[in-house]
Amino acid sequence: MFMTTPRIIALALVSALAAGTIAFAAEAAPWATKQLRAGVIGTDTSHVPAFADLFRSHPEWKIKVVAAFKGGSPDIPASADRIERFATTMREKYQVEFVDSIEELMTKVDVVLLQSVDGRVHLEQVRPVLKAGKRVFIDKPIAASAKDARQIVALAKASGTPFFSASTARFGGDMQRLRDNPGVGKVTKVQGSSSISKLPGHPDLAFYGIHGVESLYAVMGRGCVSVSRKMENGADITTGKWKDGRIGVYYSPRKDEKVPPVQVWGTQGTTEFVRDPKARTYEGLVREIAEFFHTGRPPVDPAESIEVMEFIEAAQLSHERGGKEVLLQETRR
């Protein structure tokens, strides 16, 4: 007996779901109401093709990168040496059009990914974006200083244009559990960990260290009052005191030392971040970017992005002063 067509389709769908071959079907995107054209500023980071690929892999998000401005910082090899390589990938693999100015880019796109690896240029590069009223995601770090971060937030408020900035570490699969219900009673201490890779013109923790700092803030939220930074047996440790008595630590491990990206201590025990082996790198963040582009609702409070930079800047001051405690208030002068 032959099966009817509807039954064949139903069985095929069940098989595909069981095999995981159409994983995106498990999560709809009701917020994606229309197709959006995305523009890129800065093609000097691997995030550029990686994010474009995720948008293409999720057609239900209805976002396509269509145009880009190369940007680049000639005094930073990590920028200058990679601009053309990633630009070529975007042109040849994703058929992205390249333009000669950010102002021209604004005429061709609906939303913007500011991905320049150099945080020093973010303030000037975002000005024409906010002036044009385009929703924008600013890749980490939001800027190279807390002062610039505050100026970016002020410009966004003045223009009425929403934005957000974040590290990929904020949106790992287990982060929501650690933030909302870690199961350790009253939280007393949180540690976010990542390696340090310094970038010229930036505080030490602003480039790679920001992943651990953002993980810390994703769980702790705002409220840090002071920090002190020290080196201990090859580990780089910044300890922050929160106004409610909690302790927040950024920890850069010793060489060959393995530590969880996030650990949480509480009155009833401890827990740590559990990795999802099936999760694609950057997917959590890029999904948040997609939803933000459609809704205009930033998943990270701009005030928190400012405090992240204040934490990083205060840690630098502490390091320069031999580990002395530094009030975050000092970075606000």
N, C-alpha and C positions, 0 to 999 in steps of 0.2 A: 504494500500500500504506500502510495506517495504522500508525503507530508504537504500540507497546504503552505503557501508562501508565508503568511503571518507566523506560522509555527516555526518555519525555518529561520526567519529573521529573529524571532524571540530566542531560539536556541543559540544562534550565532552570537547574539548580544550577551547572553549569560556566559558563554564560553570566553568571549573577549574580556568581559569584566573579571572573570576568574583568573584569566591569564595576565591581567594587568596591562593589556595592550592598548586600552583606551582609558588610562588613569584619569585624564582630565575630566572625563564624564562624571566623576564622582563629586566634583565641585563646580557648580554653575557660577556664572558671573552676572547676576541680575543688575549690578551697577554699571555694566558696560552697555550703555544705551546707544552709542553711535561709534563709528570708526574715527579714530584720532590719528593725526599725523604728528610724529615725534621728531624733534630735532636734537642734535648732539652738539655740545660745545666742548672741545678738547678730545682729540683722538690719541692721547698719549698714555692710555691705560688699557689693560686687558679686559676691564669691565665693559668697555664699549662694544666689542663684538659679542661678549658673553650675554649682555643684557638684550642686544638685538636678537640673538638666537632664542632667548627665552620668550620674547614677545612673539616671535614667529612660531615657536612651538605651542603657544597658547592662543590660537585664533579667537577663542571665546573672550579674550581680554580686549580685542578690537583696537590694538595699537600697533602701528608700524613705524619704524625709524625710516624717514624719507630723505633727510638732509642733515648736513653737518658742517661745522666750522672747525678747522684743524686746531687752532690755538697753539699751545706749546710754550715751554720756557727754555730758552737756549742755555741758561746757566745751570740747569739741572739735567745731568745726563739721563736720569731715569725718565725724563720727559722728552728731551730732544732726540734721543736715540730710538724712540719708539713711535713717534708721530706718524711717519710715512708707512711703517709696517702695518699699523692698525687701520690707517686711512685706506690703504690698498685693499685690505680685507673687506672693509665696509663698502667700498666701491664695487669690487668684483663679486663678492658673495651675496651682499644684501642690496645691491643696486642703489646705493645712497648717493645723492647729489651733493657736491661740495660747493660752498659759497665762500666769498671773500671777506665777509663781515658778519658780526652777530646781528646787526640791524637788518641785513638782507635775509638772514636765517629766519627772523621773526615774520617775514612776509610769506613764508612757505610752510609754517608748522602751527600746530594748535597747542602743543605742550613741549617742555624742554627738559633734557637731561644735561645738567652742567657737570661734566665728568673730568675736567682738567685735574691732573694729578697734583698740581701745585696750588695749595690753598691760598697762597699770597694773591693770586689773580682772581679769586672768586668774587670779591666785592665788585671790582670793576666789570667783570664779565656778566654778573647778574643784573647790573643796573639797567641795561637796555631790555632785558627780559621782563623785569618787573614794570618798567615803564610801558611796555607793550601789553601788560596785563596777562602774560602767559604763565600758567601754573608750572612750577619748576621744582625738580628734585636736584639737590646739591650733594654730590658724592662726597664721602669723607675726605679730609676734614671740612667742616663748614667754612673754615677760613684758617689762616695761620696765626690768628690772635683773637683774644676775646673781644677786643675793641672792634675789629672788623666784623665779628659775628654779631655784635650788638647793632652795628650799622646796617647789616643785611636785614635783620629783623625789623629795624625802624623803617627801612625802605619798603619792605613788604607790607607793613601796616599802613604806611602813607598811601600806597598805591592800591590797597585793598586786594592784593594778590597773594593767595596762599602758596606756601612752599614747605618743604621739610628736608632735613638732612639726616643721614643715618649711616652707620656701618652695617654690613651684612650680618654681623654678630647679633644684632638686636632681634632678628626674626628667625632664629633657629627653632626647630620644631618643638623643643622642650622649654623654650624660654617663657612661654605663657604660663606653664605650670609653676615654674619657679617664682614668677612674679605674683600670680594670683593665689596659689594654694600649694606651697612647697611641702606642707605636712610636717613641719618641724616646730610647731608651736609659734610663739612670738619670735620673729626674726631678730637676731642680735648682731649678726655679722654676715657680710657677703664678700666674696672674692671673685673678681673677673681677671682672667689670665690671657695673655697673648705675648708674642715676642716683640721686641723693639727693633725697628729698622728706621734709622734717622734720615730725614730729608732736609737738605740745606734750606736755611731761612725759616725753619719751623721748630717749635719746642720738641724735645726728644720723643714725647709720647703721641705726637699729633699724626704720625703717618701709619705705622702698624700698631703701635701701642694703643691707638684709639679703639681698636677692636675690643681689647680687654676693658677699657674704660667705659665704652658703650654697653658692654655686657653688664658691667657693674650697675650702671644707671638704669638699664632696662629693668632690673630687679628692684633697685633701691629707690629710684625716683629722685627728685630734687631734695635739697636740704643740707648739702655739705657745708660745713663752716670753716674747716681748716684741713691742711694736708702736711705730711712730712714724708720725705723720700730718702731712702738709704739703699746702699748696696750691702748685701749680706750673703757671703759664700758664693758670689757669682750671680745671685738673683737680684733683680732691680725691683724694689718694693715701695709703693706709695700708699700710705695709710691715711684715710680720710675720716674725720669725725663729723657725724651728722647731728643736727640740732636736737633730734629726739633721742640721742644716746647711742644709736646704732653705729657700727664701724663698717666702712667700705674700703676694700683693699684692691689696688691694681697690682698684679704680680706678673713680672716677666721672668720666666723660669731660667734656671741655670742650663748650660749647654747639655743636651741629651736628657734633661729632666722632663718627664711627662706629667702634666697636671690637667685636671678637667678645665674646660673653658670657664665654667662657673661653679662655685661651691657656696652653699648656704648653711649657716649655723643658726640654731634656734634653741629655745628653752626645752624642747622635747626631742632634740636629735640633730642630725645633719643630713644633707642630701646634695646631689650634684647633677649637672647637666648630663642628660643621656642622649647620645647621638643617634640619629636615624640613618642607618646605612643606605636607605633608599632615597634619601633627600638629595636633590640636585643643588650644587653650589649656587648661591645667589637667588634661588627660586623664591624663598620666603620674602626677601626684600623686594624683588622685582614684582611680585604679586601685589605687595603693598603700594608700590609706585603706581602700578596700573590702576588700582582702585582709587588712589588719591587723584590721579589725572582725571578720572571720570567724575568723582564726587566733590573734589575740592576740600576734603576733610583730611588734614595731615595726621598721620599716626604717631608723630612725635611732636610734642609741644616745643615751639621755638625757644621758649624760656629754658627748657632742659638742654637744648643744643648749645645755648649760651653758657650754661653752667658746666657742661662737659668741657668746653674750652677754658673756662676759668679754672677748673680742676687741673687740666693739663698745664696751664700757664703757671699756676701756683706750685705744681710739682717741679717745674723747671727752676723756679726761684728757690725752692727748698734745696734742690740739688746744688745750685750755685752757692748756697749759703752753708754747705756742709751738713745738710739734713735737718736744719732748724725748721720748726713749725711755721707755716705761712697761712695767714687768713685769706680766704677767697676774696674778702672785701678789698684786699690790697690790689687785686687785678681789676677792680672797678673804678679806680681813680682816673 
